[in-house]
């Protein structure tokens, strides 16, 4: 995972998004994250569509996989633009949720209020 994150950061440098000559902005990158997340959700809707034929289903699954990956790439670069370490952000999030209690409602985990 460390190697892959490093490759993504290098790709961001090579494309001029991050790094000393990078022209990307945190808000611009987060807009890209939102765009990718919307595409990912659209793909998930297609995956769940029982009327889709097998070719459409295979394409939707491929689009979902690509969308999840693209979303994570944008978040890695957003962390970089914010001067944060992506793995530390992930660790921080896990430390926040690991002891959380809650319940499932309509397919979504809802945390208990404190």
Protein Blocks (a to p, Z undefined) as FASTA:
>chain_A
ZZmmmmmmmmmmmnomgcjklcbdfklmmmmmmmmmmmmmmmmmmmmmmkbcfklmmmmm
mmmmmmmmmmmmmmmmmmmmnopafklmmmmmmmmmmmpccddeehiacdddZZ
